[in-house]
Amino acid sequence: MRFRLFLLGAAAAGILPAADDVLARVDAHAAQFGEVSRQIWEFAELGFHETKSSALLQQQLRANGFEVNAGLAGMPTAFTATFGSGQPVIAILGEFDALPGLSQKVEPAPDPVQAGAPGHGCGHNLLGSASALAAVAVKEEMQARGWKGTLRYYGTPAEEGGGGKIYMLHAGLFRDVDAVLAWHPGDSNRVNLGSTLANNGGRFRFCGVASHAAAGPDKGRSALDGAMIFLMSVEFLREHVPQETRIHYIIRNGGQAVNIVPAFAEVELVARNPDAQVLSGIWDRIMECARAGAMASGTRMEFEQGTNYANLLPNDTLDEVLSRAMHKAGGYTYTPEEQKFAGEIQKTLPGPVRSPGPDQVITDTSEPSGVASTDAGDVSWVVPTGHFTAATFVPGVGAHTWQGAACAGSSIGRKGMLVAARTLALAAVELFENPAEVAAARASFEKRKAGRQWTTRITPDSKPRLDYAIK
């Protein structure tokens, strides 16, 4: 009873427990950053070209007392926003790039805002905005409590294949960070020790000799033949790689006219596996397939390195911190209008919906390998990183779909974004309050690494491919 009376007295004096206080701060800024997420959804800018989106987030953070440094690591839209000084240094990751061809209105049927234009099918408009909202709330809590330490928001461009975080790592921008908190939009509120898929990819260019396809085919050397032989070899390779492997590709250029033997062809290919070391061996075989295509067709093959993301390294301590935070943050419920929207969206899905509703919070110590890739995985091999998903999509909706883009611009998306912001803020506050947990996160990190080091095919002297998403 005495303890309860103390809490009541503290609340009356305006001194709430930090967790309750920071949640109130998140809620106070929720409408503002919900509007920010909607504006970024409308901008829908591709990787490395998120000029308006990055500027808007920078403006919001600067207006809330952060010191902003922009144009980092050779990327015009990369930035950091920092408050405080000294240790610990707690970082929150933000993203804001859209995907090509996924323009979509907030409607439960395919209906682009502009046909063929980009759209936020992965919900990064919500990702960057929720992280910024959390940062503002934590900054205010640090001021109110007089806490020492550094809070830093990372505005990381081009997650969708451009690898912005990798260039920031090479530039040493994470060198002083003690712990990273990250999240991603999904169809459920979930914290576990899951990983992601390592990936590697790039563009294979075949150069041949043009000739008249009917009058002089013997004089030509078809670049398209080289590309097709390469891809057929990859299809045979599928039988002889671990079953968790994913290989996918597109033909970006297969020639200009059917009556001309193509002098040029280009294929973009990405391979994935839960283990980066296993993937490296698979990739060596893919390169052999490409060289075989060139040899068999009498053409020349050139390769341009593209994305190369590490699998996410889980952190046991940060998983526990985030689990407590998400249970405190809680889920949310649909209004009747949102329930109708969700039902109509689910009618468009190909299979049964098995995901829990947004009112549920799922936390455990399971270690699923994941089904997607992110350059947050690279960060996790350099700095202890905690990661979770929040229910910004209707249950059953996957990322990189028109349904995902519709949800990302809707009130459902903004409610899920608030779950993410509350979870991030609570977790960051706990780390500032308890330095022992920061040390424990480092110990968990070293144990998971087990002597391994971060490696990437993106070399330190590589320049960001600023036009990768539009050429």
N, C-alpha and C positions, 0 to 999 in steps of 0.2 A: 504493500500500500504506500509506503514511504517513497519507493522508487516511482510509482505512478504519479504521486503528487508532485514529485520533482519535475517529471516530464510536463505535466500540465502547467506548472509554474514557468518552466523554460519556454514553453510555447507562448504563454501570455506575455513574456518579456521579449518575444520575437527571436528567441534562440532555439530553433528547431534542430533535431538531429540532421546532420549533413545530408543524408539520403533524402529525407522529406523536403528539405530546403531546396536541394538542387532540382527535384522533380517540379516544384512550384516554379522555379526559374525556367525550366524547359517549357512548361505550359504557358508561361507568360509570353514567350517568343514564338509559340507554335504557329499562330496565324501568319505572322510575318514570314517565317521560313517556309511555310506551306505555299505562300504566294511565290516565293523565290523558286521553289521546285516546279511550280506551274509555268513560270516564265522560262526556265531552262528547258522544260518539256516542249514549249512552243519554239524555242530557238533550234533545238534538235541539230546540234552541230557535230560534224564528224571529228575523229581523233586528230589532235594537233591543230585543229581549226575551231576550237571551242572559245573563240574570242569573246563573244558576248557572255557566255556562261561563266567563264573564268573571271571576267571583269566584274560581273554581278556579285559573285561570291567574295571576291577581294574587297569590293566596296562595302559589303555587309560586315565583313570581319574587321575591316579598318574602322568603320563607324562604331564598332563595339569594343574598340580599345586594343586591337591586335596590331602588331608591327608586321607589315606585309612586304615580302621580297618576291618579285615576280621575274619572269623570263629566265628561269633557272635551267641549267644543264642543257643549254642549246634549244630549249623548247619555249616558245613565246607564251604559251598558256599555262606553264607549270609555275607554281608559287608555293610559298610557305607563309603561314600567319602565326606569329609567336606572341605569347604573353608570359611574363615572369622571367626568372633567371635562376640558374643553379640547378641542382639535382633534387628530385628525379626529373628526367625529361620524359613526359608522357605524350605520345603522338596519336593523332586520330587521322585516318586516311579518308580522303574524299575523291570522288570521280565524277565526271560530268559529260562524257562523250556519248554520242548517239550511234546508231547503226544504219548503214545504207539501206534504202528501200523499204523501211518499216514505218513510214508515215501512216498515222492512224488517228481518227477522231475518237473521242470518248464515247464509243458506241459498241454494242455487243454484236456487231457484224462487220466484216471487212469494209472499210470506208476511209480511204486515205485523206488526210488534209490536203496533200498534194501528191499526185501519183508519182511514184518513183523516188520521192524525196526521203531523207533520213527520218528516223523516228526513235524514240527511247524505248525500244523493245527489251532492254535489259534493266531499265529503271534507274539509270545513273543520274537522272535529274533528282531523284529522291535520295540516292546515295550521298552525293555531294552536299545536298541541302541538310539532311538529317545530321551528318557529321559536323557541319558548321553550326547548326542549332545546338548540338551537344557541347561544342567547344565554347560557345558564348555562355551557356549556363554554368559550365565548370569554371570558366574565368571569373564570373561574378561570385561564385562560391569561394574561390581562392581569395578574392579581394575581401569578402565578408569575414572569412576566417583568419586572414593574415597568413596564409600558407606560403611557404617557400617552395620553389621548384619552377619548372618550365612546362607550359602547355603549348603544343604545336600542332597546327592543322596543316596537312599536306594536300595541296591541290594537285592531283596527279592526272595528267592528260593521257588520252589514247590508250586506255586499258584494253580496248577491243582490237588487239593485234599490233599496236604501236609500241607497247612496253615502256611507257613513260617512267614507271618506277625504277626500271633497270638503269636508265640514264641518270636518274637522281641518286641511285646507289653508287654508281661509278663516280659521280661528282662529290661523294662524301657527305651528302645531305642528311643521311641517317646516322652518321658516325657517333654522335653523342646521345642517341636515343636509348632509354632504358626499357621501354615497353611500347608496343604498338597495339591499338585497338582498331578493328576493322569489321565491316559488315557487308552484306550484300542483299539486295531484294530477292524475295522468294515467295513461295505460296504457303509458308508456315513460319511460326515463331519457334526457332530451334537453335539450341547450343549443344554441340558435341565436339569430340576430338577428330572430326572428319578432316580429310585432306582434299586435295584437288588433283587433277591430272597435269603432269608435266607435259609440255608440248614443244614442238619444234616445227618450223615451217619456212617457206620462202618461195621464190619464183624461179621456175626452170624455163629458160629461153632456148629454143632450138632455132638455129640459123641454117638455111639451106640455099638452094639455087632456084630461082623462078624460071619457068618456061611455059609454053603453051600446053595446056593439059591434054589437048587432042593431037595437035600437029607435032609436038616435040616433047612428049613426056619423058623420053629417055635422056633428054638433056637436062632435066630438072632433078633436084633432090628435095623431097618434100619435108619441110620442117614439121608439118602436121603429122606425117608418118612417124617421125621421131618422137613426137609427143604421145601419139597413140600407142606406139610400141612400149614406151615408158609406162604409160598408165595400165596397159594390159599386163605388164610385168608386175606392177604393184598389186593388181587384182589377184595374180597367182600367189604373190607373197602373203596375202591375207591369211592363207591356210597355215602359214608357218611362223606366225608371231603369237605371243601370249594373247589369250582371248580378251583381256581387258583393253587391248590396243584399239585405238580408233585412227583411221586414215581417211581423210576427206580432201577433195580437190575440186577446182573449177578450171575450165579452159578459158583463159582471158582473151586469147586471140588465136583463131584457127585458120587465118587467111582472109583475104579481101574479096576474092571472086572465085566462083566455082571452076571457071575455065583457066585459071592460073595455078600452076603448081606453087603451093605456099612457100615463100622464102623465109617466113618467120612464123613461129607459134610460141605461145606462152602459157604455161600451166602454173597455177598457184596451189600448193599442197601443204597440208598440216597433218602431222602425226602426233598422237597422244598416248601416254601410258602413265599409270600411277607412280612409277619409279623413274626418275630422270636418268639413272644409270642404265636401266633396261632400254629406255627410249633411245639412248645414244647408240646402242648396238643396232637397234631397228633402223635408225636413220642412216647408218653406214650402208645397210643393204638397200635402202631406198635410193641412195646416191648411185649405187651400182646399177640399179634398174634404169636410172636416167642416162648413165653413160652407155648402157647397152642399147637404149633407144637411139642414141646418136650414132653409135657405131653401126647398127643394123641398117639405118636409113641413109648413111653417108652424110650426116649433118654434123654441126658443131653445137655443143650444149654449154650454156653459161648458167651459173647459179647465183642468185642474190639472196643472202640471208635475210629472213624475216623474223617473225616472232620466235622467242625461245624462253618459255616460262618454266620455272621450277615447280614441283609439287609443293603444296602448303605443308609446312612443318608444324604440327599441333603443339600447343603448350598446355600442360596439365594444370598449372596454377592459374593461368589466365582463363582457362575453360571454367574453373570453379568460380572465379570472380565474376565472369559474365553470366554464369548460370544463376548465381544469387541475384545479380542485377536484373536479369530478365524476369525472374519470378517477382521481384519487387515492382518492376515496370508494368507487368501484366499485359494481357492482350486487349482486344476490343470487340465490339459487336457491330453488326450491320444495321442501318436504318431500313425501313421497308423498301425504300427506293434502291438502296444498295443491294438488298437481298434480291430484288427483281433483276437488277443488272447482273449480279453474280450468276443467277440461275440461267439467264439467257446466254451468258458467256460459256457456261459449262455445257450447254447444248451443242456448242461448236467443237468440243474437244473429242478426240478420237477414241478414248477409252474411259473406264470407270474412274471416278475421283476417289483417291485413297488418302489424300492429305487431310490433316485435322483442320478445324475451323480457326479463324483468327482470334477467337476468344481463348484458345488453348496455348499453353507454353510448354514446349517439350525440351527438357534438358537431361542429358545422360552422359556417360563416359564411353559410348560406342565410338568406333573409329572407321566409319565408311570412307571409301577411297574417293568418292565424289565423281561427278560426271562432266565437269567443266574445268576450265583453266583460267588463271588470273596471275598477273604480275605481282599481286600481293604475296604469292608463293615465294617469289624471289626475296621480298622483304623479310619473310619469316625465317629465312636461312641466315640472315644477318643480324636481326633484332628479334627478341621474344615477341611473338605476335598472337593475339587472341582474335578469333573470327566467329561470326554468327550470321544467321539469316533472320529477316523479319518478314511478316506476311503482308507484303505490298501488292501481291497478285491474288486473284481469286483462287481458291484451292483447285489444284489440277492444272493451272496455267503455268506454262514454262516460259523461260526467258527466250529472247530472240524470236518472238512471234508477234503478230499483230494484236493478239489478245493481251500480251504483256505490255505493249505500247498503250493500249486503251486503259488498262489498269493503272499504269504509271502516271497518267494524267488525271485520274479520277480521285474522288474523295476517299475511296478505298486505299489507293496508293498513299495518300497523305496520312491516313490513320496508321498504316503500317510504318511509314516514315517516323511517326511520333513514337511508336514502340522502339524503333531503332535508336532514336535520339535519347530517349529515357534510359535505355540499357547502356549506351555508351557513356552517358553522363554519370550514372550511378557507378559504373565500373571505374571510370577515371577518378572519381571522388574517393573510392575505396583505396585505390593505389596511392593517391596523395596522402591519405590518412594513415596508411599502414606501410611504411617503407620495407618491412619484412616481407611483404608480398611481392614487392618489386625484386628483391633479392631471390625469393623463391622462384619467381618467373625466370630469372636468369639461370638458376640451377636446373629447372625443368628443360630449358632451352639447350643447355650443354649436354644433358643426359639424352635428349632426343637426337641431337646431332651425332653423338657417339664418335667424335673425331672427324666426321665428314665436314667438308667445306662447301660453300656456295660456288657453283661454277655456271657459266653461261657462255654461249657461242657469240653473244653480243660483246665484243671486245671493248676495253676501256676507251680506246681511241675512236670507236664508232660514233657516227653522227646520227641523231634521230632522223628517221625517214619521214620528213614532214608531209610528204605527199602520198604516203602509202595507201591511204583510204580513198583517194580520189583519182589515182592514175589507172 
